[in-house]
Amino acid sequence: MWNRRHWTCLTALSYLILNIFIRNVKGLNVCTSGSATSCEECLLLHPSCAWCAQEEFGRARTLTSRCDLNQNLQKRGCEAGFIESPRSSSTVLQNMPLSSKGSGPTQYDVIQIMPQKISLSLRPGDQTWFEVQVRQVEDYPVDLYYLMDLSLSMKDDLDTIRNLGTKLAEEMKKLTSNFRLGFGSFVDKNMSPFSYTAPKYQSNPCNGYKLFPNCVPSFGFRHLLSLTDKVDRFNEEVQKQMVSRNRDAPEGGFDAILQAAVCKERIGWRKEAFHLLVFTTDDVPHLALDGKLGGLVQPHDGQCHLNEKSEYSASTRMDYPSLALLGEKLAENNIYLIFAVTKRLYVIYKNFTALIPGTTVEILDQDSKNIIQLIVNAYNNIRSKVELTVWDHPEDMSLSFTATCQDGKPLPGLRKCADLKIGDTVSFNVSVDARGCPPPDSRQSFTIKPVGFKDRLEVSVEHQCDCGCTRLTQANSSRCSSIGTHICGTCRCEPGYLGARCECQEGEPGSLHLAACREAEGKQVCSGRGECSCNQCLCYESEFGKIYGTFCECDDFSCARHKGILCSGHGECHCGECKCHAGYIGDNCNCSTETVQCLSGDGKICSGRGVCVCGRCQCTEPGAFGDTCEKCPTCPDACGTKRGHPLMSVSLSVVFPQPQLLCVRRVRECVECRLFGSGRLADNQTCQRLCKDEIVTVETLKSDDPGAVLCLYKTESDCVMKFTYSEHANGQSVLTALKEPECAAAPDALTVLLAVVGSILLIGIALLAVWKLVITIHDRREFARFQSARSRARYEMASNPLYKQPISSHAVETVFNMHSKSYNGAAVH
């Protein structure tokens, strides 16, 4: 386990490395470049900065030279007694040893955290640290308050716990010899819409409810039994209780939890005991703002409101408490809250534990049969971990924790240890860093306490924002021409006076006021990098370089850099602009105007395939590469006009015993004359004179070399000759040629004829098949349409009611004939 000596060594080593790093790396000395004009400003720049209060120090009328690293000030002649460089530190004020046992004659003096009081002296930005040790002592007194939901759905649970006190006391005696038990109950606010408020429900909310016709009126919270070691009284109170009935599903349990936490005297919480609050329910709770449903707009005030009947009197006046208020009051009174809820509510209450420190959740059986084991498990779980909390944390202060648990390994960023046994001791390293200075004469403090513990560590903080030399301040000092205050080696002049010794006055003859030190109206005095003294700028010193100019507007270190080098090392910095040496151009002088490096072997700039930029070739031809763009296997002229490198003997490729430069065109002509006795060089004397080198041929060309270029050309006999060449990085060229050119064979006339005839037949058959398919589809559609028309006919000719046989017409005609004959007979008679 890391002890205080280890942490001290680590802190000292870190500080030493930081100082060495700042001192040795040019440009990182913020002390000299921060333009501090007073000791207080210097101390705020960086924890490593120091101020020299010696009167005669540095250049005349130069302020920033007084703010520098401590070792630099001493080298420049500042005596150690005049250097202001306070360091952050911690002082232990009270450090009583940890106790080993909680009960017995010394139970009122049990110590579980060490130390108890610490004083910190903080310089802004300078981190300090201290160690905290925590121990869960054995046989520590326990106060347990049982808070039960007495809504109607909890009736079977009430029957189960009627003898809970005796059984629970027996189990808890195995863990502690000093155990007390209390009891309280809750339902919900007795108002609409949370409860039944009609007159017939005033005395019996279960009126008309067949399953359970009798119950007591609903209530917010009722304290029934203060904490006591007489567990029989717990059983008696539970036996007296009856359930109630509310209207909506959520309960008013959070009202009850808050009252049980803040009504310390009425509940009977002991300062020297471990506080457990067991909350049992089978439904979700009402939260803050739910009270608006009943017209309750007043937020909960976090105070105790128990009347003489030990009932929550503000239930119908204030809203439900928020989770933040609940967590604050539980932590303030060192109470561990145990949610004992049914399985379906486990996830909801598990989320609550993440928002309320010091809470845990356990699954309760439907009839609460497992309540005793649940409480014992929760108690063991709580006692197996230690977690630190910070109270009244100042906003301008940062704290970081490193936990060292039982394995002895530091765990940065953690303030919690788990899986502990009773009696184990764990330690926490707390680092504190002040980010700024509070208002004058203000004192700060904060408290560190383990969750659920009464023990705490009180930390008082004093900020070192003032320099010790300010105690020697002299008003109207003769060193300041009697019109200024001499403080920490410098003069602060009265209004209207200027100069390092207040020797100049604004508006006096020959003086141009402060405007003479501004480059233009609205600009900073001396460009913010100097002091206006007697109408002229005195530029600050800087470790980066020289600041100069009428208005301190110039310097020799603010120019462009290349790879971290000012003006690339090829120029001088003048007033923020690089003045390049001959042969270099550009904003940072990194561009050379020389073209020698861009000349290729043929004397061309970048081989004619690129441009020379800053002494280096930038290839513009696609596929070209190399320092001078000399390599381009994919260029259009690669097989015709490219100049090769000296070709050496390589394996089964090309052998050139005497290195020489050859044009690829000549290689092609040599291949023709040497291998086939053809081409322009077919004359034996010419071929032998120009093509002396032996060419090794191969049966097939390999294409596995990605850098090889395949060259093709057609011979006089319309055959294709192939050869490849490639260039290695070392400049060596490799050539490979086929033994014989590739000549395409003439196609067989019969095969061509049969192929044409067969194609025509196949196309004809395909067209006939398509035509037949179209006709068949068309006929089937017409036949289907005909069949559909027949099926839609509703009547046949014989069954048509509008149709009459011709006999009817015949009968009429017969009658007509008979009448005609009668008429004719009468006429005869």
SULTA-V627310 format. One line per field, one symbol per residue. phi: phi as a letter, one per 40 degrees, with the letter a starting at -180 (. if undefined). psi: psi as a letter, one per 40 degrees, with the letter a starting at -180 (. if undefined). A space follows every 10 residues. Layout:
BEGIN
phi: ???
psi: ???
END
This chain:
BEGIN
phi: .cbccccccc cccccccccc ccccccgbcc ccbcfcbacc cccccacccb bcccccagcc fbccccbacd cccccchccd cbccacbcab bccaaccccb acchcbccbc bbbacbabbb bbcdgbcbaa bbbbbcccfc dbbbbcbbcb cdcbcccccc ccbcdccccc ccccbacbbb bbaababacc acccbcbcdc bccaccdgcc cacbacccac abcbacdacc cccccccccc cbcbabcccc bcccdccccc cccccccgcc ccbccbbcbb abacccbdgc cccbgcbccc cgbcbccccg bccbcbbbcc cccccccccc ccbfbcbbcb bcccbdcccc ccccbbcgba bbcbcdbgcc cccccccccc ccccabbcbb bfccccbbbb bbcbcccgcc bcgbbabbfc bdgcbbbbcb bbaccabcdd gbbbaabbac cgcccabcbb bbccbbcccc cbcbcfcccb fgbabcafgb bbccdgbbhc bfcbbcgcdg cbfcccbbca cgcccffgba bcbfgacbcc caccibbahd bfcbababcc bbfgbcffgb abcbfgbcbc ccgbbhcbfc bcccbdcccc ccgccffgba bcbfgbcbcb cdgcahdbfc bacccdcccb bccccdcbcb fcbbbbcbda cbccdccccc cccccbgbgc bcddcccccc bcccbcbbcb ccbcccccbc bbaccccgcb bbabaabccc gcbbbbbccb ccbccccccc cccccccdcc ccccdccccc cccccccccc cccccccccc ccccbcccbc cccbccdccc ccccdccccc cdccccccc
psi: hhaddddddd dddddddddd ddddhheege deeefheidd dddedideii hhehdghaih fhdeeehiid dddddeehid eehhgiiiii hhdhgiiiie idiadedefh heihadhihh hhhhehiiii ihhhhhiifh ihhhhhhihf ideedddddd edfddddddd dddedieghi hiiiiicihg iiediheide eddgeehehd dgehiiiiic ihhdhihieg edddddddde iiiahididi ifdddddddd ddgddddfhi dfihhhhhhh ieiiiiiied dddeehehih eeihfhaeef iheedediii iidddddddd ddefhhhhhg iideeddddd dddeehifii hihhidefde dddddddddd ddeeihhiih ifhidfhhhi ihhhadeehh gieifihifi iheihiihhh hhhheahiii ehiiiihhii heidiihhhi hhhgeiidee efhhifidef fefihhhfei hhiiheiiid ffeihheihe ifaddeehdi heiihfeefa hhhfeihhii ihedahhiid ffeiifefii ihfehhfeef iihhfehhhi iheiiidefe hieiedeeha deeihfeeea ihhfeihhhe hheiiidffe hgdeideded ehhiihhihh bfbihgdhhi hihddddddd dddddefiad fdhddddddd geihhhiidi hheeheeihh hiihidffih hhiiiihide ehihhhiidi ihhhiiihdd dddddddddd dddddddddd dddddddddd dddddddddd eehdiiddeh eehiiedddd dddddddddd dddddddd.
END
